[in-house]
Amino acid sequence: MNLRHALCAATALGLVSAAGASADTLTIATVNNGDMIRMQSLSSEFTDATGIALEWVILEENILRQRVTQDIATRGGQFDVMTIGMYETPIWAERGWLVSLDDLPESYDIDDILPAMRAGLSFEDSLYAAPFYGESSMVMYRTDLMEAAGLEMPDAPTWDDIATAAAAMTDRDNNINGICMRGRAGWGENMAFITTVANSFGARWFDEDWNAQLDSPEWLEAVTFYNDLLQNYGPPGAANNGFNENLTLFQQGRCGMWLDATVAASFVTNPNDSTVADHVGFALAPNKDGMEKRANWLWAWALAIPAGTQQEAAAMEFINWATSKEYLELVAEREGWANVPPGSRTSLYENPSYAEVPFAEMTLQSINAADPNNPTVDPVPYVGIQYVAIPEWAGIGTSAGQEFSAMVAGQLTPEQALARAQALVTD
């Protein structure tokens, strides 16, 4: 897209205005995931069309959360646009820390946002963060290794299916690990994953009277199963691996399976980056045999405007551009439909071109299967699947995540990790 076409598209989006022609500069904090890095590489289109300069602060996931939380809570004003998620958005909106996105132009088509994403990023029926991409979680697996093992992955596997496949695909002599999963400590890293495993085994963080439940048999069974998978079939140093580390391992052909975010599908199937791009299959997140709940989550990395910014109008213009239908078309034009940020808009999944992407249907199916209002087998007083939607969760999840990461590193048994986590949560 040349400058003339960019200006025409921006005009149609309502991006070019008298204010947009000024020398505004936005500081944007975002996570170092591939889709966000791609957004940065394409952002000259926005600057050319509007005259608004952009300064990028791209951070690892845990660091990003610490920085933006500290900044917004103290009204530090370091950032004009923040990348946040479904956990932070309603809590921060209730506290008056975020700018409502009700002023997005009609052409933005807010009704096109997938209902699950819009609900999770709203407070009192107003949108406070716009989804850059949405995700659930699923199984990504090597079809060639499954075939060599004489196995077939079900579309809706159980944890027993996963354990059987992990054992069959593990080949230490050739540096192939049967399974890769998150082990790095963090409420949005290992605890996001472990919580979904616990949900699928019938565990819950709190009972209906807000009593911590990590001393339950269900938690012990879930955590023991997770730890055994990593100890027996996972990669060395799994306690240090988060999303990006496991992505690299899978792309290098060192994981038979990877259980993680659906957004990873475009990266593991991209032949420019992945050595196994032609041998990747997809399945729903597992459940325990006989249990209804699957180990899938619901999340969106979304763009929001902190209430303390002095650049609110320009920030609104940027969000309008970066999360629009037109941005999706720009990515498709430059890099193909498979690399478009997924999970945000209904129209994307109605697009015949996108329907041909091999993981599109499984991603949408996984998102639609996630129910944050009923995340567990037994009733709970909280909302959220891979997190508990209370302000204290960030501290709880961070502290508990350190115990479970120590367990994966071999420093604690599952029983010891759970006892410590139970005490932390109770305190």
N, C-alpha and C positions, 0 to 999 in steps of 0.2 A: 504494500500500500504506500504510494508516494504522498508527499505533503499535501498536494491538492486533494487527493482522495481522503486523506486523514481529516483535513479541515471540513470537507463535506460531511463525513461521518460524524464529526464532532458537532457540527451545526445541527444535524438531525437529532443528536442526543441531547441537545441543549447545553453542550459543553462550552461553546464559544460565547463569551459575553464581554461586556466592558471590564468587569472585574477579572475575567479570565485572561485578558490581554495584559494584565499588570505583571510585575516581576515578583509575584508571590513565590515562596519556596516552602514546600511541604517536607517535613521529616517523617518518614514512614518506618515503623518498627515491624519486622516480620520474621517468620521462622525460616530456617535454611532448608526447606523442602524444595524439591525440584520444581513444582508448579509456581512457587513464589519467586524462585530464581528466574524462571522463564518470564514471569510478569515483569520483573526488573529489566530484563533484556529487551522487552517490547515497549517499555514505558516511554521511550523517546517519541513514540506516536502521540502519546498524551501531551507531552511537553511541546511538541511541534504544533499541535492543534490549539493549545490553550495559552502557551507562554508561561505555564506554571512549572517551575523547576522542582526537582525531586532529590532529596537526600535520603539514602537508604541505610538503615541499621538492621543488618541481617544476622540473626543470632540462633544458636542451638536452642532447642525447644525449652529445656529447663531454664536456661538463662533468660530467654525471652519472657517467660512467665514471671520470673523474679523482677526483671527490669520494668515491665509495663505495670505490674501490680504496685510496685513501690512508687512509680511515677504518678499513677492516677490517684492513689490513696493520699499522696501528699500534695496533689495538684502541682507537680513539679514543672509541667509544661514542656518536657523534652520532646514529645512526639505530637504530631498533628493527626496522624492516622496510626491505629494500633491493630495488629492482628491478634484476635482473641477468639474464644470458642463459646460453645453452648453453656459451659459451666459459669464463666464469668459474666456473660452478657446480662441475664435477668437480675443477678445479684447487684452488679454495678449500676444497672439502670435504676433499680429501686432506690439506690443511694444518691441518685442524681449525678453520677460520675460520667455519664455518656450523653451524647447529643442524639435525640430522636432522628430517625431517617425518614420521617413523614414528609419532609420537603423534597424528597427525590421526585423528579419530574414524572408526569403520567407515562411518558414514553419508556420509562424504566420497566414498567409492567411488574409491579411488586406481586401481583396475583400469580405470576408465572413461577415464582419460587416454590420449590417442592414443599408441601404442607408441613412435613416433619421438620424441615430446616427452618421455615418461617416461625413455627411455634417455638422451637428451641432458642431462637434469637430475638424473641419479643418479650415485652413486659407490658401488661395492661393493654394488649392489642396493638401496641406500637412496635415497629421494627427498630432495634437499636444497634444491630450489626448485620451487614449484608454478606451472605455466604460467598466466599471466593471459590471454595469447593466443599462438597459434602461427602461423607463417607460412612460406611459401616465397616465391618471386618469380615474376612473370609479366608478360606484356605487357598493358597497358591502352591501348586505342586508340579514336579517334573513328570511329564507324561512318559518320557522315554525310560526313566528309572522305574516307574510303576509297571510299565510293560515288561521290562527286563525281569522284574520281580514276580511277574505273573499275577499281578493284582490290578484291580479296577477301582478307582475312587468313586464312591457314590456321590450323587449331586448333593445329598444331605447326610454327611457322614456322622457317625458317633465317635466319641473319644476312643473307643476300642478300635475302630477303623483306623484312626490316626496313629495309635500306638503300634498297630500291626504294620502299617505302611512305613513308619519311622524306623522300625527294627529292620525291615526288609531292604530299605534304601541306604542304610548306614554302611559306608565303605571307608573305614579309617585309612586303609592303605592308599586310597586314591583321594583322600582329603574331602570326602563327601559325608556330610552330617545329615542324618535322617530328618532332622527338624530344626528350625530356627524360630525362636520366640524372644520376646523382650525380657531382658534381665536387668537393664540399667534402672537405678532407683529414680523415682519421681512419680508424683501423683498422676501425671499424664503419660508416663512411660510404662514402667513395669506394673504399676498399680491399676492402670487402665486395663491392661491385659489380664492380670490375675483376677481382678474383680469380675470380669466376664466369665472366666473359668469357674469361679466360685458360684456365680449365678446359675450356671448350667449344672452344677452339682447339688443345687438346692440350698446353698448357703446365702446369707445376707449379712450386711454390716451391722444393722440394728434391728431389734424386734419393734413391735408397735409402741412400746413404752420407752424407746430410745436407749435400751440396754445393749451394749456392745456384744456381738455374737461370735467373735473370732475364736472362742474356746469351744465351738460346736463341733460335732463329728463331721458335719458337712464341709466345714472349712478345712479340717485336717485332711479329709479325703481329697479335696480339690487341690490343695497346696502340695500334698505329697505326690499326687499324680503329675502335676506340673513340674515339680522338681525332679522326679524320676525321669521324665521325658528328656529334660535338659542334661541331666547327669549321664544318662545312658546313650543318648542319640544326638545331643546338641553340640555346638562348636566349642572349642576351648575359649575361655574368657567370656562366656555368655553373660556373666554379671555386669559386663561393661557395654553390652549391646542394646541399643535402642532401635528406632525405626531405620535410620540411615545406615547404621552398621549392618543390620540384617539385610537391608536392600542390597548393599554392596556384596555381601556373601552370596545371596541368591543369584545376582547377576553374574558372579564369577563361577557359578556352577557348584558351589560348595554347600548348598542346602537342597535336600530332597523335597522338603516342604517348608513353607513359611506361612505362619498364621499372623495376619496383621491387617492393616487398613486397606480397604478396597481401592483407594487412590493409587496404591503401588502398582496396580495392574498395568498401567501404561508404561511404567519404567521397566518392569521385568519382561515386557514383550517388545521393547524397542530394540531392534537389532543393532542400532548405533551404540548402545550402552550395555546390552545384555548378551552374554555368550550362549544363553539358553533360550533366547527369544522364541524360537520355533517349537519349543517343547514345554509349554506352560499350560496347565489346565487350572480350572477354578471350581470351587465347591463352597457351599454354605459353611459358616462357622459350625463347629461340632456341638452336639449335645451328649449328655450321658444317656446311655441306653435306658429307655423308659421314662426319661424326664422331658418335659415340654420345652423348657427354655434352652436356647442356643447361646453359645459364647460370642454373640455379636454385639457390637456397640453402635452408638449413633453420635456423630460428631460433625462439626463444621469448623473449618478455619475461616474466620470471617473478618471483615474490615469494619472498624468502629472509630468514632470521633470522640476523643476525650473532651469533657466539658470545659477544660481549662485552655483549649487551643485559641490562638488569636487568628487562626486561618480557617474558620469553620466553613465559609462558602467554598473556598478552594478545595478543602478536604472532601466536601460533599461532591464536588465535580469529579474528583479522582475516584471516589467509591462508585459513582455513577458509571464511569468508564470501565473500571477494572472488574466489575461484577455484572456487566451488561451482556445481553444477547450478542451484541456486536463484538465484544471482546472474544467470546467463544468462537465466533466466525473468523476473527483475526488469527487466533491460534490455529484453527483448522486450515486456513489458507497458507500459513507459514509452515506448519509442522504436521498437518494431518489430523483427522478427526480423533484418532486414538489418543492424541496428546492434549485434547481439550480438557480443562478442569471439570471433573465430573460432579454429579450429585447435587447440583444447585437448582436447576431449572427444569420444569416439566417439559418445555418445548424441546430441550435437548434430546429427551428420550422419545419424543414424537418425530424426530428428524430421521428420515430413512437412511441418510448417510451415516449417522451415528449408530443406528440400529445394527449396522454391519460390523461394528467393533466387537470383537469376540467376548469381551467381559462386560459389555454395557448392561445386558439383561441381568446377569448375576449381581452386579453392583446395585441396580435398582431393587431387585428382589431382596437383597440383604438389608438395604435401607428401610424398605417397607415392612420388613419382619421385625424391626427393632421397636420396642415399646417402652419409652422411658418412664411412663406413668405406671407400668406394671413390670418392673425389671426382674423380679425374683419369683420363685415358686410360692413361697409363703408371703403374706402381706407385709408391707413395710411402710413407715411413715414418711418416706422420702421419695423424691423423683430423681431419675438419673440411672443410666445403665452401668457405665464404667466409672462413674463417680457418684458421690452423694451431694445433691445440690443444696448444700448449706455452707455458710461462710467458713466454717471451721475445717472443711474438707481439705483445702490446700495444705494446711498444717498436718492433719491426720494422715493424708495420703503420702505426703513427703516423708514423714517419720516412719510410717509402716513400710514404705517402699525400701527404705534403707535396710530394714531387718530382713526383708525377703531377698534383696540383692545379696546380702551377706550369706543367706542360706544357699543361694545358687553358687556363690563362691566357695562353698564348703565350710564356712565358718560357724554355721548354726544348723541344727536339725530343723525340720518343719515344725516339730513340737515347740522347740525353743523360739523360733521366729514368731509363731502364732502367740505364744505366751507373752512375748515382749510387745507385740502389736496390740494385743488385747489390753495390756496395762496402759500403753500409750493412748489408745482410743478412750479408755475409761477415764483417764486423767483429763 
